[in-house]
């Protein structure tokens, strides 16, 4: 009984939102998309009537040390109140990014009248180029150094939704936690 209840709950969570990010989705030879973020890019998605009418888009960087910290190292608000049925949004070049840094798009919206969180997430992608005013270059050792012709901008996380973070960087952990509650 408990396992069937858990399976039903997992299916419900997985089907809570039909929105699906369709760009970025291209890959290069190592399997990770390389995106030029020094110019505007059009984010695209598919949706249906079960999705919220509007949502928020955030660009997040992968955690620096995913073994001890699953929170994004950086969160940048891209847009709020994006109309879901538009199925696209033109993202201007975000500031504060690292060349060769790994990023992901999160769509935040309402699951129902009382619960909000991540309703869709893109695959991880690499910033092949970034806006010159805030560009930094990855050193390959986890740090960064300023690009020769720019200054470094620090962006602090503005969204601290633990549930969304767990879903994005450790959905398996959420499922494990739910399994423990059910059992």
N, C-alpha and C positions, 0 to 999 in steps of 0.2 A: 504494500500500500504506500509506504513512504517513498519508495523508489519511483512509483508511477506518479505520485504527487510532485516529486522533484522534477521528473522528466516533463510533466505538464507545465510546471513553472518555468523551466528553461526554455521550452518552446514558446511560451507566452512572452518572455523577455526578448527572445530573438525576433519575434514578429511584431514587437511593439511599434516599430517604425519601419516603413518600407523605403524610406529615403536612402539612396545609394550614391556616393560620390563617384562620378565617372571620369573626372579629370582632377588631379593628375593620375595617370595610370600607365604611361609608357615606361618602358625599361631600357636600360643600356646593357652592355655586355655583362656587367656584374649583377644585374637583376634589380638595381635600385634606380628609379627615375632621376635624372639630372635636369633641374629646372632653372631657367634664367629668371631670377627674381629681381633683376635690375630694371625690368620693364613690366608693364601691366600684363597680367595673365588672366584668362577667363576660366573660372572654376565652373564645372558643370556637374549636374546630378540628375537623377531620375527620382520621381516622387509619385505618390498617389493620394487619394482622399483620406487615408488614415494618418497622414503626416500633419504636424502642426502647421498653421497658416504662415507663421514666420519663425525664424530662428536666428541665432547668432553664429558668426564664423570667427574662429580663433586659429592662429598659427602657433603651434607649440614645438619646442625642440625636445629631442629625446633626453631622458634623464642622463646625467653625467655618469652615475653609477647605479645601474638598474638592480644590482644585488642588494643594496641597502636603501635606496630611495627611488620610489616609482613616480614621484611628482615630476612634471615637466621642468626642465632647467630654465625655460624661458616661455612666456606666454604673451602673445601679441594680439590685441583685439583688431580684427580686420573689418568686421561690419556687424551691425546689430539690426534687428527688424528686417532681415532679408526675406522677401516674399518667396515662399517655397515653390509656388506654381511657376515662377519665372524660369526655373531649371538652369539658371546660370547667374554668375556674378563676376563682374570685371574687378579684379583685385589690383589696386595700385601697388607699386613696389614698396614692400614693407621696410621700415627702418630697423636698424639694430641687429641685423643678421650676420652670420659668419659664413664666409666662402667655404664650401665643402662641409658645412654643418648639416646635420640630419634633422629634418622637420616633418611635420604631419599637420593636416587640417582637421579641426574638430568642428562639427556642427552641434550647437547646444540648442535644445528646445524642450517643449513640454511633452511628456509621455501621456499625461492626463491632466486633469484640473489641478492636481496637487503636487505632481512630481515632475521635475525638470532634470536634464542631464545631457550627456552626449547621445545624440540620436544618429550620428553617422561619423565615420572617421575615414580619412584617406589612407592609402598606403604611405609608408615612410618615403621621403624623397630627399635628394641632396641639392642644396643651393649651389648651382654651378657658377652663378654670378649674382651679386647683390648690389643694392643701391650704393653708389659711391660715397654719399655723405655719412654712412654709418658702417661701411664695410670693414670687416676684420678677416683675417686669414687663419684657417685652422693649421696648427703646427703638426698635427698627427699624433701628439702625445696627450691629447685631451685638453690642451690649452689653446689660446689664440693670441695672435699678435696683431697690432694695428697694420692695416694696409699702408703702403708708402705715402699715399696722397689723401688719407682720410683720418678722421678721429674715431675713437671707439665710443659707442653708445651702450650703456647698460640698461636693459629692460627687465624690470622685476615682475614676477608673476602677479597677475591681477585677479586670477580666478582660482579659488581654492576649494573646488568641489571634489571631495575625496572619492565619492562614488564614481564620478566621471573619470577621475585619474585612474582609479582601479580598473575601470572598464577599458580605458585606452591602453594602459601599459601592463595590465595583468588581469584580464577578464577571467582567466582560469582561476585566479585567486578569489574572485567574487563567487564563481561557481562552487569552488571548494568551500567557501564560507557558508553559502546557502545550503550545500549538502550537509554540512555539520549541523545547521539549524534544523533541517528536516529530519535528520537521523536522530 
